[in-house]
Amino acid sequence: MTSWQRRRIPLAALLVAALVGCDSTTTVPGAPTAESPTLDTRSASGPFTGFSAPVFDISTTPDGSLLAVSGTSVYEINGTGMTEVAEVPTTPGSGLNGVAARGRRDILVTSGGQDLALGAGVWRVSAGRTDLLGDVEAFETANDPDAFAGPQWKNQACEGDPRNGDFTAGPQSNPYHLTTERGGALVADAAGNSLLRVGADGSIELVAVLTPPTGDGTDWQVFFVIEGEDGEPDIPCYVQPVPTSVAVGPGGEYYVGELTGLTLPQFGGAPAPAWSRVWRIDAGASGVTCPSEACEVAFDGFTSIVDVEVGPDGNVYVLELDEAGWFPATALGAATNGTLNRCDPSSGICDVVTSELFLPNAVAFDKWDGLWVLNSSLFNTEIVKVGEVS
């Protein structure tokens, strides 16, 4: 495990020299034409607003436009404003969680799973078509990696406890953020506690299974215990890692960030312990367990990681929803501040770029190395440029 520390640096070091107030406007839905101008983000900084539903991810296209997913819609922000590119025919109730561009008109998105992984998938939006590329629901139903692969730490019965929401016993799946790879994608499955690889042919492969946080000790942290009946042993239900995000490093390695599941103090309203980690997984890995020889902690000490991106400077940018943890910030309405960190893989040191965010959910870099953040993601959403990196 890499030891590291976080230090604060002036936000001005990354702020754009001249910010332009450039609010977006919603245009008539429809795919942009070939003549649609791109967004020259060298002179624009947002905020871009006007979304009618929570927004969980943003991405940038090779030509400089911005993409966002809201509800079941994919939006492009370019020189003409904000345009709906596609409506994804997900299972009713399954909204879009993640977006990654392979090209301006070749986009991959994830749909979140409901109870028993219903509707979990990876979709391709391309050339006016929207198709299910990877059936994550089927994969999770057949394999349930965090319950049956690796150390088999999760008992499916733990999913059906009322403290975990209105879910039955597993399997569960919630594909969240993703990144492109080899014509397909790497997908962080938040409810499946795993990293998946979806091939260009729609095949799905298990890359890694994450294990529960250990805090300052060596044992997995327990959330609650289901008492055994009729002489059966008790079932420990562990704090879940909840992978939310994945990025590919300069050497092809994978960085995976965790939100981290509930703890009993957090469930009661206390701030979350700093157990969220960023894992570094070997390039091309398949079927590994974290931790292992092929998977180690790159950075730790966070509370609620919702996104990771590798910047043009080679650093890993780690976005936290809220320093108090996701449950107090959302379910209890006790949000304090979201934080964007810049972490150096060689030294293990993480700098706080800004801690003045409110419920952020994603970070992205444009073709001119501009740094964009999806802020206030649950309501009054804005996409704003916070700096430039070189």
C-alpha positions as CSV (number, residue, x, y, z in Angstrom):
1,M,0.0,0.0,0.0
2,T,1.4,3.4,-0.9
3,S,1.6,5.9,1.9
4,W,0.4,9.3,0.9
5,Q,-0.9,12.6,2.3
6,R,-3.2,15.3,1.1
7,R,-2.2,19.0,1.1
8,R,-4.1,22.1,0.0
9,I,-2.8,24.2,-2.8
10,P,-4.3,27.5,-4.0
11,L,-7.3,27.1,-6.3
12,A,-6.0,30.0,-8.3
13,A,-3.2,27.8,-9.6
14,L,-5.7,25.9,-11.7
15,L,-8.3,28.6,-12.5
16,V,-8.7,29.8,-16.0
17,A,-7.3,33.3,-16.5
18,A,-10.5,34.7,-18.0
19,L,-13.9,33.1,-17.3
20,V,-16.8,33.7,-19.6
21,G,-20.4,33.6,-18.4
22,C,-21.8,31.2,-21.0
23,D,-25.1,29.7,-20.1
24,S,-26.3,26.9,-22.3
25,T,-29.7,26.8,-24.0
26,T,-31.7,23.8,-24.9
27,T,-32.3,23.2,-28.6
28,V,-34.8,21.1,-30.5
29,P,-33.9,17.4,-29.8
30,G,-32.1,15.6,-32.6
31,A,-28.7,14.4,-33.6
32,P,-26.3,17.2,-34.5
33,T,-25.5,17.6,-38.2
34,A,-22.0,17.4,-39.6
35,E,-22.0,21.2,-39.9
36,S,-22.8,21.8,-36.1
37,P,-19.9,23.8,-34.6
38,T,-18.0,22.2,-31.8
39,L,-17.5,23.8,-28.4
40,D,-14.2,25.6,-28.3
41,T,-13.6,25.2,-24.6
42,R,-10.5,27.4,-24.7
43,S,-12.9,30.4,-24.5
44,A,-15.8,28.9,-22.7
45,S,-16.1,28.0,-19.1
46,G,-19.8,27.5,-18.5
47,P,-21.7,27.0,-16.3
48,F,-23.9,24.9,-18.6
49,T,-27.3,24.3,-17.1
50,G,-30.8,23.4,-18.1
51,F,-31.0,19.7,-17.2
52,S,-34.4,18.5,-16.1
53,A,-33.2,15.4,-14.1
54,P,-30.1,14.5,-12.1
55,V,-26.9,14.2,-14.1
56,F,-24.5,11.5,-13.2
57,D,-21.7,11.7,-15.7
58,I,-20.0,13.9,-18.3
59,S,-17.4,13.2,-21.0
60,T,-15.7,15.0,-23.9
61,T,-15.5,14.1,-27.5
62,P,-12.3,14.1,-29.6
63,D,-13.4,17.3,-31.3
64,G,-13.9,19.2,-28.0
65,S,-17.7,19.0,-27.4
66,L,-19.1,17.9,-24.0
67,L,-21.4,15.0,-23.4
68,A,-23.8,14.5,-20.5
69,V,-26.3,11.8,-19.4
70,S,-29.5,12.8,-17.7
71,G,-32.5,10.5,-17.1
72,T,-32.4,8.3,-20.2
73,S,-31.1,10.9,-22.5
74,V,-27.6,11.7,-23.9
75,Y,-26.9,15.3,-24.5
76,E,-24.1,17.1,-26.5
77,I,-23.0,20.6,-25.7
78,N,-21.4,22.4,-28.6
79,G,-21.3,25.7,-30.3
80,T,-25.1,25.7,-30.9
81,G,-26.1,25.0,-27.3
82,M,-27.3,21.8,-25.7
83,T,-28.8,19.1,-28.0
84,E,-30.4,15.8,-27.2
85,V,-28.4,13.2,-29.1
86,A,-30.3,10.1,-28.2
87,E,-33.0,8.6,-26.0
88,V,-31.8,5.2,-24.7
89,P,-34.6,2.6,-24.4
90,T,-33.6,1.2,-21.0
91,T,-35.8,-0.9,-18.8
92,P,-38.4,1.4,-17.2
93,G,-36.9,2.9,-14.1
94,S,-33.3,2.3,-15.2
95,G,-31.6,5.7,-15.9
96,L,-28.2,6.4,-17.4
97,N,-25.2,6.5,-15.0
98,G,-22.1,6.9,-17.3
99,V,-21.0,8.2,-20.6
100,A,-17.8,7.8,-22.6
101,A,-17.1,8.9,-26.1
102,R,-15.2,6.8,-28.7
103,G,-16.0,9.5,-31.3
104,R,-18.3,12.4,-31.6
105,R,-21.1,10.2,-32.9
106,D,-19.9,6.9,-31.3
107,I,-20.8,7.0,-27.6
108,L,-21.1,4.3,-24.9
109,V,-23.4,4.7,-21.9
110,T,-24.3,2.6,-18.9
111,S,-27.8,2.0,-17.6
112,G,-28.2,1.3,-13.8
113,G,-29.6,-1.9,-12.5
114,Q,-32.7,-2.1,-10.4
115,D,-33.4,-4.9,-7.9
116,L,-31.9,-8.2,-9.0
117,A,-29.8,-6.3,-11.6
118,L,-32.8,-5.6,-13.8
119,G,-31.9,-3.3,-16.7
120,A,-28.1,-3.2,-16.0
121,G,-26.3,-2.7,-19.3
122,V,-23.9,-0.9,-21.6
123,W,-25.3,0.8,-24.6
124,R,-23.8,2.0,-27.9
125,V,-25.1,5.2,-29.5
126,S,-23.8,5.4,-33.0
127,A,-24.8,6.5,-36.5
128,G,-28.4,7.2,-35.4
129,R,-28.8,3.8,-33.7
130,T,-29.0,2.9,-30.1
131,D,-28.2,-0.8,-29.2
132,L,-27.5,-2.8,-26.1
133,L,-23.8,-3.6,-26.4
134,G,-23.2,-5.5,-23.1
135,D,-26.0,-7.2,-21.2
136,V,-24.7,-6.7,-17.6
137,E,-27.9,-7.9,-16.1
138,A,-27.4,-11.3,-17.7
139,F,-23.7,-11.5,-16.7
140,E,-24.4,-10.5,-13.1
141,T,-27.3,-13.0,-12.8
142,A,-25.2,-15.8,-14.1
143,N,-21.9,-15.0,-12.3
144,D,-22.5,-12.6,-9.3
145,P,-18.7,-12.2,-8.9
146,D,-18.5,-10.5,-5.5
147,A,-20.5,-13.4,-4.0
148,F,-18.9,-16.3,-5.9
149,A,-15.5,-15.2,-7.3
150,G,-12.3,-14.5,-5.4
151,P,-12.6,-14.6,-1.6
152,Q,-16.4,-14.8,-1.8
153,W,-16.9,-12.2,0.9
154,K,-20.5,-11.2,0.2
155,N,-23.5,-13.3,1.3
156,Q,-26.5,-12.6,-1.0
157,A,-28.7,-12.5,2.1
158,C,-27.1,-9.3,3.1
159,E,-28.6,-7.5,0.1
160,G,-32.1,-8.2,1.4
161,D,-31.7,-6.4,4.7
162,P,-33.8,-3.3,5.1
163,R,-30.6,-1.2,5.9
164,N,-29.6,-1.8,2.3
165,G,-32.8,-0.3,0.8
166,D,-35.7,-2.0,-1.0
167,F,-33.7,-4.8,-2.4
168,T,-34.1,-8.6,-2.2
169,A,-31.2,-11.0,-1.8
170,G,-28.7,-10.7,-4.7
171,P,-27.4,-10.7,-7.3
172,Q,-27.3,-6.9,-7.7
173,S,-25.7,-4.7,-10.3
174,N,-25.4,-1.0,-11.0
175,P,-23.0,-0.2,-13.8
176,Y,-21.8,3.4,-13.1
177,H,-18.9,5.2,-14.8
178,L,-16.9,3.7,-17.6
179,T,-14.0,4.4,-19.9
180,T,-13.3,3.1,-23.4
181,E,-10.8,0.3,-24.1
182,R,-10.0,-1.8,-27.2
183,G,-13.1,-0.8,-29.0
184,G,-15.2,-1.7,-25.9
185,A,-15.3,-0.4,-22.3
186,L,-14.1,-0.9,-18.8
187,V,-17.1,-0.6,-16.4
188,A,-17.2,0.0,-12.7
189,D,-20.1,-2.0,-11.3
190,A,-21.1,-0.2,-8.1
191,A,-23.5,-2.8,-6.8
192,G,-21.5,-5.8,-8.2
193,N,-18.3,-4.5,-6.5
194,S,-16.4,-5.4,-9.6
195,L,-14.6,-4.0,-12.7
196,L,-15.9,-5.5,-15.9
197,R,-14.6,-5.4,-19.5
198,V,-17.2,-5.2,-22.3
199,G,-15.8,-6.1,-25.7
200,A,-16.6,-4.6,-29.0
201,D,-18.6,-7.8,-29.7
202,G,-20.7,-7.4,-26.5
203,S,-18.8,-10.1,-24.6
204,I,-18.4,-9.4,-20.8
205,E,-15.3,-10.4,-18.8
206,L,-14.6,-10.0,-15.1
207,V,-11.4,-7.9,-14.6
208,A,-11.4,-7.6,-10.8
209,V,-13.4,-8.1,-7.7
210,L,-13.0,-5.6,-4.9
211,T,-13.0,-6.5,-1.2
212,P,-14.4,-4.6,1.8
213,P,-12.4,-1.8,3.4
214,T,-10.3,-2.7,6.4
215,G,-10.0,0.7,8.0
216,D,-6.8,0.8,10.0
217,G,-6.8,-2.9,10.6
218,T,-6.5,-6.1,8.6
219,D,-10.0,-7.4,8.9
220,W,-12.9,-6.4,6.7
221,Q,-15.2,-3.9,8.3
222,V,-18.6,-5.3,9.3
223,F,-21.7,-3.2,8.7
224,F,-24.2,-5.4,10.5
225,V,-24.8,-9.1,11.4
226,I,-27.8,-11.3,10.5
227,E,-28.4,-13.6,13.4
228,G,-28.6,-17.2,12.5
229,E,-31.8,-19.1,13.1
230,D,-32.3,-22.7,14.4
231,G,-28.6,-23.1,15.2
232,E,-27.3,-21.7,11.9
233,P,-24.3,-19.4,12.2
234,D,-24.5,-15.7,12.1
235,I,-23.9,-14.0,8.8
236,P,-21.5,-11.0,8.8
237,C,-22.5,-8.3,6.3
238,Y,-19.5,-6.2,5.4
239,V,-19.1,-2.6,4.4
240,Q,-19.1,-2.8,0.6
241,P,-16.4,-1.1,-1.6
242,V,-18.8,0.2,-4.2
243,P,-16.6,1.0,-7.2
244,T,-17.9,4.0,-9.1
245,S,-15.3,4.9,-11.6
246,V,-12.4,3.8,-13.7
247,A,-9.6,5.4,-15.7
248,V,-6.7,4.1,-17.8
249,G,-3.2,5.4,-16.9
250,P,-0.3,6.2,-19.2
251,G,1.1,2.7,-19.0
252,G,-2.3,1.0,-19.6
253,E,-2.9,0.4,-15.9
254,Y,-6.4,0.8,-14.5
255,Y,-7.4,3.2,-11.6
256,V,-10.7,2.3,-9.9
257,G,-12.3,4.6,-7.3
258,E,-14.7,3.6,-4.5
259,L,-17.7,5.3,-2.9
260,T,-17.6,2.9,0.0
261,G,-20.9,1.5,1.5
262,L,-22.6,2.4,4.7
263,T,-21.1,1.9,8.2
264,L,-23.2,1.8,11.4
265,P,-22.1,5.2,12.6
266,Q,-22.7,6.7,9.2
267,F,-26.1,5.0,9.1
268,G,-26.9,6.9,12.3
269,G,-25.8,10.2,10.8
270,A,-22.1,10.4,11.7
271,P,-19.6,11.4,9.1
272,A,-18.2,8.6,7.1
273,P,-14.8,7.2,8.0
274,A,-12.1,7.8,5.4
275,W,-12.1,4.3,3.9
276,S,-12.6,5.0,0.2
277,R,-9.6,3.9,-1.9
278,V,-8.3,4.2,-5.4
279,W,-7.0,0.8,-6.7
280,R,-4.3,0.4,-9.3
281,I,-4.8,-2.8,-11.4
282,D,-2.4,-4.2,-13.9
283,A,-3.0,-3.5,-17.6
284,G,-4.9,-6.3,-19.3
285,A,-5.8,-7.9,-16.0
286,S,-8.5,-10.5,-15.9
287,G,-10.2,-12.3,-13.0
288,V,-8.1,-10.8,-10.2
289,T,-8.9,-9.9,-6.6
290,C,-8.1,-6.6,-5.0
291,P,-5.8,-6.6,-3.1
292,S,-3.4,-9.0,-4.8
293,E,-0.2,-9.0,-6.8
294,A,-2.0,-7.5,-9.8
295,C,-4.1,-5.1,-7.7
296,E,-2.9,-2.7,-5.0
297,V,-4.1,0.5,-3.3
298,A,-2.7,3.5,-5.1
299,F,-4.3,6.2,-2.8
300,D,-6.6,6.0,0.2
301,G,-8.1,8.1,3.0
302,F,-11.1,9.4,1.0
303,T,-14.8,9.4,2.0
304,S,-16.9,9.2,-1.1
305,I,-15.2,8.8,-4.5
306,V,-17.5,9.3,-7.4
307,D,-15.1,9.7,-10.3
308,V,-11.4,9.3,-11.3
309,E,-9.7,10.6,-14.4
310,V,-6.1,10.6,-15.5
311,G,-5.1,14.1,-16.6
312,P,-2.8,15.1,-19.5
313,D,-0.1,15.7,-16.8
314,G,-0.2,12.0,-15.8
315,N,-1.8,12.7,-12.4
316,V,-4.9,10.9,-11.2
317,Y,-7.8,13.3,-10.4
318,V,-10.0,12.0,-7.7
319,L,-13.5,13.5,-7.1
320,E,-15.3,13.1,-3.8
321,L,-19.0,13.7,-3.6
322,D,-18.8,15.1,0.0
323,E,-16.2,15.0,2.8
324,A,-18.9,13.9,5.2
325,G,-19.7,10.8,3.0
326,W,-22.5,10.1,0.6
327,F,-25.2,9.1,3.0
328,P,-25.2,12.2,5.3
329,A,-24.8,14.4,2.3
330,T,-27.8,13.0,0.3
331,A,-30.2,11.0,2.5
332,L,-29.8,13.2,5.5
333,G,-29.4,16.5,3.7
334,A,-26.2,17.3,5.6
335,A,-23.9,18.1,2.7
336,T,-20.6,19.9,3.6
337,N,-18.3,20.1,0.6
338,G,-17.2,18.1,-2.4
339,T,-13.5,17.9,-3.1
340,L,-11.4,17.4,-6.2
341,N,-7.9,16.0,-5.5
342,R,-4.9,15.7,-7.8
343,C,-2.8,12.6,-7.0
344,D,0.8,11.9,-8.2
345,P,1.2,8.1,-8.9
346,S,5.0,8.3,-8.5
347,S,5.1,10.0,-5.1
348,G,1.7,9.0,-3.7
349,I,1.0,12.6,-2.7
350,C,-2.5,14.0,-3.3
351,D,-3.2,17.8,-3.5
352,V,-6.6,19.3,-2.9
353,V,-7.4,21.3,-6.0
354,T,-10.7,22.6,-4.6
355,S,-13.0,21.7,-1.8
356,E,-15.6,24.3,-2.8
357,L,-17.9,21.9,-4.8
358,F,-21.4,20.9,-4.0
359,L,-22.4,17.2,-4.6
360,P,-20.2,16.9,-7.7
361,N,-20.4,13.6,-9.7
362,A,-17.9,13.7,-12.6
363,V,-14.7,15.2,-13.9
364,A,-13.5,15.3,-17.5
365,F,-10.7,16.8,-19.7
366,D,-11.2,18.3,-23.1
367,K,-8.9,18.2,-26.1
368,W,-7.3,21.5,-25.0
369,D,-6.5,20.0,-21.5
370,G,-9.4,22.0,-19.9
371,L,-10.6,20.5,-16.6
372,W,-14.4,20.2,-16.3
373,V,-16.5,19.3,-13.3
374,L,-20.2,18.1,-13.1
375,N,-21.3,20.1,-10.0
376,S,-24.6,20.0,-8.0
377,S,-25.4,16.8,-9.8
378,L,-28.7,16.0,-8.1
379,F,-30.5,19.3,-8.7
380,N,-29.7,22.7,-10.3
381,T,-27.0,20.9,-12.1
382,E,-24.1,22.8,-13.8
383,I,-21.1,21.8,-15.8
384,V,-18.3,24.2,-15.2
385,K,-14.7,24.5,-16.2
386,V,-12.5,24.9,-13.2
387,G,-9.0,25.0,-14.7
388,E,-6.5,24.0,-17.3
389,V,-3.8,21.4,-16.9
390,S,-0.6,21.0,-18.8
